[in-house]
Amino acid sequence: MEHSGVALPTGSRLLGYEIVKELGAGTFGVTYLAIDTNLDRKVVIKEYFPNDIAIRDAHTKSIVPKSRGDNEHFEYGLDSFLKEAKVLARFNHPNIVKISRLFEENGTAYFVMDYDEGEDLQSYLSRYNTLSEKEILSIIIPILDGLRDVHDANFLHRDIKPGNIYIRENSSPMLIDFGASRMAMGVKSKSLSVVLTEGYAPKEQYSSTSKQDAYTDLYSIGAVMYKMATGVTPPEASARADAITDDEDDPLVRLQDREDLDYSSDFKKAVDWALSFRGKDRPQSVKGFQQALDSTQITKKSSSSKPILEKQKAKNNTLESSTSNKETSNHYLNVLKKYATFKGRATRSEYWYFVLFNTIIMFSLLAIDINFLGSPILFGIYFLGVFIPSLAVTVRRLHDVDESAWGLFILLIPYIGLIILFLYFLKDSKDDNKYGKNPKNNN
């Protein structure tokens, strides 16, 4: 990632932390990867830096308002930043970002968060474009669990979008980068552009006087689900408002009207409900929206006391026990179609099934009389039946590799098996072997 030019340089010290690199920068702040020098562990640090009204002193590295007129807005934003951090620090939910420390330095404020390997949903979607209904719900259901705690504390996120949903390496999602303090500063400065994300913000966020509630965040959740299902960001709320005011068709194409999308009717209805233009027409609580998603038959409620991964397993087990034979057949047909067209994404379990299949075929063929392997037709069948599907799923599992050589080795298992078999094939096509003379060498 390129340096924004406003961030602290690598090696800078903040109390007991050393800056490693800049992770991202916006109009409101800068995010860093850092090392806790006392515990020797990675952390993420968020710095309050509203660069439209403040600059960094080149010598002291302190953040200072650009003018006296900006000082009031800077101090107001700083106070909101501190208050938001203190509220977030109270949450202890696996799907909500955890703040472990808050401090002031360089004329500004910083809060420290735990670091987890992974990537944001925006980056994830840039590779896979769309996800299956099951994959979407495996991300959204845990996020809703966390968001419910946030709303129960009378707090709103106000900036839910793919870039603010982080997918950990173990596939569990986490809601990050709350926009409440940015909204407060936007209201103060009369510039709501500091918090709005077009396509994900509902109409009430375009006005400082409009009421906002749980349905505000749920519109954004619906927009994220729409993006994951269609690969397209919903039209911005202002464009929808203009069309509706002029008695024109809503530019948002409802999922229920998309017969080409392979999602259940209940799923489409739930997303369309969350994306209702008027707040009163949307779900009024996270619980209400969760109940709508439960009706999709893909998710079932489980005890909130269970760890998040166990909850997901329970949901999957419930699904498997209640799915009819017809639905199971359709699932396998969809999986085969996905592999045949190189579209979609292979799950970890699907990938490992192919690895297991490859291994069984390889050793089965090696156990057969080596004379039979003299036929290039058999080798061709193996190549087409195992190599091509393995390649298809490997391409869709490359995000597991990251920087791990061991991860790369795991992905290469099918090809290692292929090379072994190919070497045996070449050897026994030319030379005698322990089973007897190769028929090809007989005169």
C-alpha angles and dihedrals in degrees: 000000000000119000111254093220092236099070128100110266122254111276095032114144126227111180103295096350133090120205112237100177145324114270098186145331134210139169091280106041152336127254122210139189107227142170123240096224093199097053096025094229136125120259137172119237125197117203124201104234117148094190094189091067102021141050136197117249106238093218106037097029087225123143113239133175115258092233142359089260090058093050095083093051091045093053092045091052091046091053091049090048091054093046092049092050091052091051093048091048088065093063119091103180126133091228097049122075110258120226113204103175142016126195143157124233139139090032091297141067136262135192126199125221134186114263121232127181112244142078140261121266091248091063090043092054092047086070103036101028096195134027134207121258091255092050092048092051092046086063101036100044094059090043089053090050089057094041090054090061090049093052092045086061089055091251131127130206095212097186109060111159137133091273090058097051110083121201111209122216089258088056095251113134128228131195111229143172103037115210101208096105091045089053091050090052091045091055091048094049095038088236110115091173088089091074108022120102109193113238094020101057118082123226095265091065090063090069129058091210100050118105116251126197142147090305088064093063091040091058087057091048089052090049091052091050090048090053092049092049100044105021087234130106112235117252113272115266093243091060090049090049092052092050095047092047090052092048090247128138116282106257089220109097106215118232088231087064093052105089090171092068116091099220130118120265092242091052092052092047092051093051092046089049092054090049095054109139097230119060093225090059094056130079107289096210140022089244091057092051092046089054090053091052091047088063090065087081089227095090129042128184118260135182112292089216091070120093112264095249091051089050090055091049090051090052091049092048090050089051093050094049093049100040115107124230089253092054090048091052091049090050093055092045089053091049091051090047090050092053094042092055096037089234131132125019131290115233120229091253092050091050093051091048088059092048090051091046090050092050094048092049092047096053092040091057092045089053091056120089105285089227089069089057089065088086112096088202092068091049090049091053090051092048095051096038099047112015098052096048090043090052090049095054093040091058088055094048098050091106087071091064099066106152096326118117089195090056090053091049090054091053090051095056094101091052093046087056091048093051091050092052092044091053090051089048093053094044096050093043089064108028140043116263139200091271094059140274116334109246090228090065094053116105 
